[in-house]
Amino acid sequence: MAKTLRVAVALDLAEPYSQHQDVFAGVRRYALEHPDWQYVIDECPAYDQGRRAELFQHYDGVIARATPRMQQRIRRRGIPLVNTWYQHARRGLPGVYQDPWRMGEIAAEHLIARGFRRISILYGDNRRAAADAAWAAERFCDRAGVGCLLHRTGEARLKTARDWVRIEKSLTAWLDGLVPPVGVCLQEAELARLLINLTEARGWNVPRDMAIVSFNDNRMISELAPQITCIDNCFEMVGYEAAALLDRLMRGEPPSGKPRYIPPKGVISRQSTDYFAVDDEDVAAALRYISEQLAEKLTVERIAQEVAISARSLQMRFSEALGHPISVEIRRLRLTAAQRMLGDPAWQISEIAHQTGFGTYVLMNQVFHRELGMSPSAYRRQVLGERDEG
């Protein structure tokens, strides 16, 4: 009979966020698939064992949003630990985390694809994931030739009245310097809701004057009108893979010391970005169609048919609205999508060429050399190298 493995789960489950609840759902799914697993919800598994009830004294492993203090105490006990809290990720500690760099790239690409040429990224001093996402988004915008402004909000907690007043003052001063239309990325849906209130108080419209993407989702808040577009960070898979890693460690596999990053599924598109930042409604409709059909063979005639205007008229109005022909915009959107996908090592380059509408690696390679001065492979090495250094 196989030994029962007792696992402590410390994920701050009183918090309603997906990085807590969905990670736990992934751990639970793994445990249900493995009958020799017994998990115990214990938010202080490293606490003095002599003061604990017997139920909480003996574990074979721990999955936790582990603070440095918890990490030290569990290490002293010699128990395998898998961390899921990117804020306290460190080299040598087994961990499975969201991928903040991909998160930032996907958010920036979503706004760029909707025509926004001014983007601002808000991040707090105490949010490591948001800061790294902001770093990645800024570089993605730079490569796409789009203006990007980073704004530090100070400590990003919204727990007390003082926190709310401080953040409100910071956002008000920042808004004074913005010129709409602008796309904004920020850490949490709660902050997005505050920003929407301040924006609408100025008479600005969301998403026409300001489109907003939250790096993390909180469905109870995000789905209030106007609904907030968020990144789906696949936190359930973070929990599942953390459990799988812990299982291997408990069975004697040596830790690799290299963290595992789970890329986002993509964008949960809602009302806060349901707009293309051009005044011409037919051009906006054409942009929407192009963004949704990048993998297809796109011709001016086909796009014009979808928008129900003549090809000649669409060409003229496109040049008036964006300052370049429709073919240039299609190529730019394909290049932007390919840049984002190259940041995910799971994608083969030939697959990326197909999914973004280039068709073949040869054609994609020609565009990369012409626009970026390097091959797709070199671009991937550059992006992943920057990521490892971060």
N, C-alpha and C positions, 0 to 999 in steps of 0.2 A: 504493500500500500504506500502510495507516494506521501511524502511529508507535506503537511499543510503549511503554506507560507503565509506568515502574518505580516501585513503591510500597513503602516501608518500613513494616512492621507491628511496632509495639512495644507489646505488650499484657501483658507479664509472664506469658508463657504457662507458666512453671513453677508458677504458682499454680493450684489446682484449682477455683476458684470460677467461677460462671456469668458474672460481670462480666468475666472474662478469657476463658474457654473459649468461651462462647456468643457473645460479641462477635466473636471470631475466626471462629467458624462462619458468622456473618453476612457478614463481610468476604470469606471464602472463597467463599460462595455468589454474591456479587456478581461476584467475579473470574471464576468459572467461566462466568458469563453474558456476560462481555465478553472476547473473545479478545485484544484489544489490551492487556489488563492482565497485568502480571507482578509478583507480590508477593514480597518478600523478608522473611523473619522476621529482624529486626535490632533487638535491645532497646536499642541505643545509637546511633541514627541521627544524633544531633547531635554525636557524639564527633569529635575532631580528625581531619579527613579525611586529612591527610598521614600518619597512622599506621595507616590502615585498608587492608585488602586492596582491590584494585580493584573487586571485586564490591560492596563496601559504600561506595563513594565518591560515586556519582551516583544521585540519586533525583528523580523528578518530583513526588512528594508523599509525605506521611507520615500514617499513622493511628496514634495512640498514646494510651496513658494518660500524658499529658504533664505532667511536673513543671514548675514555673515556670522552672527552669534550662533544661530541654529546649526549652520554648516560646521562650525568648530566643535560644538558639543557632540554632534552625531559622529563626526570623524573620530573624536576621542573614544567613542563607544565601539568603533570598528564596524558600524552598520552601513551597508550600501545606501547611498542617497542619490536620488535624481531630482534636480532642481527644475522648476518650470517658470521661474520668475526672472525675466531678462534683466531687470533692474540690478540683480545681484549675481548675474552670470560671471564666471571667472574661468580662466584657463586651468585645466586639470580637474575641474568639477564636472562629473557627468550631468548633462542637462539637455532638455528638449525645449525649444523656444519658438515663438513666432519669429518671422523674418522681418525685422523692421526696415531693412534696406529695400526689399521688394515692396513692402507696404508703402513707403514713400514714393517709389517709382510708379507704382500703379495709380496712386492718388494723383500725382502730377500728370501722368499720361491721360487720365480720365478728363481732367480739366482742359488740357491742351487739345484733346480730340473734340472738345465742345467749343473750340474757337477762342478760348481765353488766352491772351498774350501778356497779361499781367497776373502773376500768381504770388501769393503771400503764404508763408508757413508759420504758424504759431506753435511754440513749444515751451514747456515749463522747465525750470532749472532742475527739478527733482524727478523728471521723467526721462530716463535714459533711452527708452524705446522711441519716444517722440523726437528726442534730439537726433538720434541716428536716422530716423525716418526723414526728418527735416534736411539733414545733410545729404541723404540720397536724392530727395526730391529736388534740392537746389542744383545738384550736379546733372540730374536728368533734364531739368529745364535749360541749363546752360548748354548741354549738348543739342537740345532741340531749338536753340536760338530764342528762347522765351525768357522774358524778364522775371526774376524771382527775388522776393524780399523776405528775409527771415526776421521774425520778431519774437524776442524772449518775453514771456509774460511773468517771469519770476516763478516762485513756487506755485505749482499748478493745482494744489489742493483746493477743493470747494467744500469745506466742512463747516466753517464758522461764518458768522456775519462779517467778520473782519476780512476773511478770505474773499468773500463775494464782492465787498466794496473795493478791495485792492485790485482784483481782476477787472472789475467794471471800470475803474479809473484807467488802468493800463490799456484796455481795449478802446476806450473812448479817445484817448490820446492817439492811439494807433489809427483809428478810423479817421481822425482829422486829417491825416496825411495821405489817405487813399483817394484814388480817382477811379470811379466805376467805369466800365465793368471790370471786376477782379474775381479771380478764383482763389479760394482759401482752403488750406488744409490745417487741421488741428487735431488734438489728442482725443478728446472725449465728446460724446453726444451732449453731455450737460453743458459743456463750454460752448458747443455749437448753438444750443438753445438760447443761452444768454446772448451770444453774438447776434442771433436772429432778432431778438427783442431790441437790441441797441440799433441794429441796422434799420429795422422797420420804423423805429422812432424817428429816424432821420428822413423818412420818406423814401428810402431805398427799397427796391423790390428784390426778394430772394425767389428765384435765382437770376433774374435778369441783370441786376446791378452787382450782386454778389452771389456766386455759386459756392457751396460749402461741402467739403468732404471731411468726415470724421475718420480718424485712423482706427478707432474702435467703435463697436456697436453696443448700444443699450436699447433693446427693442422697445421697452416701455416708453422711453423718451424719444427715440428716433422716429417712431411711427406716429407721433403727434404732428398735426399740420402746422407749417409745411414740413413734410417728412424729410429726414436727414439722410443723405447718401453716406454710406459707411463702407469700410473695407471688411470683407469677410476673411478673418485671419485664421480660420480653420482650427480654432482652439480645441475642438473635440479630438482632432487628429494629434494635436500636441499632447493631450492627455493619454491617448491610446499608445502613441509611440514612447512616451515616458514610462508607461507601465511595461511595455515590451522590453525596453532597455533595462529597467529595474529587474525584470524577471531573469534576464541573461546574467546580470551582475550577481543576483542571489544564487544562481546556479554555478557560479565560479568563473564566469568569463571576465578577464581583466578589463578594466575601463580603458577606453581609447584616449581619454583626455580631451577629445575634440567635440564641442557641442554640436547638436543636431538642430538645424533650422527648418521649420515647416513653412513653405511659401503660402501666401494667401490664395484662396480660391479665386478671388477677383473682387469686383465692385458690386455692392448691393445698391443699385441705382434707384434713387427716390427723388422726390420733388425738388430738393435743394440744388440739384444740378440738371434738372430737366429743361435745359435751355441751351441754345447755341448762340454764342456771343456775336451775332451779326444782326443788323437791323432788317435786312431783307428776309422775309419769311420763307420765300422759295429757296434761297441759298441755305438758310438754316435747315430746311427740310432735306435738301440735297446732302448737306453735311451729315445729318442724322443717318440717312440711307447709306452713305459711303462708310461711316463708322461701323455700321451693323453688317456690312457686306464686304469687308476688306479682303476676305479669302477668295471672293468671286472675281471674274473678269469684268472690270468696270469700264464702260465706255460712256462718253458724253451723251450719246443717243439713249442708252439704257437708263442713265440717271435722269435725263430730261423727261423720259416717258414716265418714270415713277413720280416725278414732281408735277407732271402735266403741264409743261411749258415746252417751247421749242428749244432745240439744242443751241441754236445761235443766241437766243435770248439768255439761256442759262450761262453760256460762256461769257457774255458781256456783263451780266449782273454779278457773276462770280469775281471777275477781274475788278469791278467797281467796289465790291464789298471787302475783298481780301487783298487786293493789290497784285494778284497773280492768277494765272489760269487754273482751271479745275484740275488739269493733269498734274500740276505742281503740288496742289493740295493733296491729291491722292497719294502721290509718291511720299510726301512729307508724313502723312498719317501712317503709311505702311512702314516707313523708316522708324517712326516713333514706337509703333507696336513691336517691331523687331528688336529695337534697343531694349525695351522692357522685358521681352521674353528671353533675350540673351542673358539677362541677369539670373535666370533660373537654370541651373545646370541640368535639370531633368529633361529639358527640351533639346532634342537633336537639332543641329543647325539646318539640316535639310527639311525637317518638319516645320521649323519656324518660317523658312522661305515659302512653304506651301500655305501655312495658316495665315500669313500676312499678305498673300496675293502676289508675291514676287514670282512664284511658280518654281523657280530653280535657284540653286545656290549661286550659279554663275551670274544671274541677273541681280540677285541681292548683293553679291560681292561687288559688282560694278557700281551700284548705287552707294554702298558704304565707302568705297574708295573715293568716289566723286564728292560725296557730301561730308565725310568724316576723315578722309585721308588714311583709312585703315580697313582691314578685312573684318568681317563679322567675328572670326576667331580671335583676332587681336583685340577687338572691342570687348569680347567676353572675358579674355584674360585680364584686361585692364579693369573692368568693373569688379570681377571677383577678387582681384588683387587688392583693390581699394577696400573692399568689404572685409577681407581677412585682416588688413592693417587696422581697420576700425575696431 
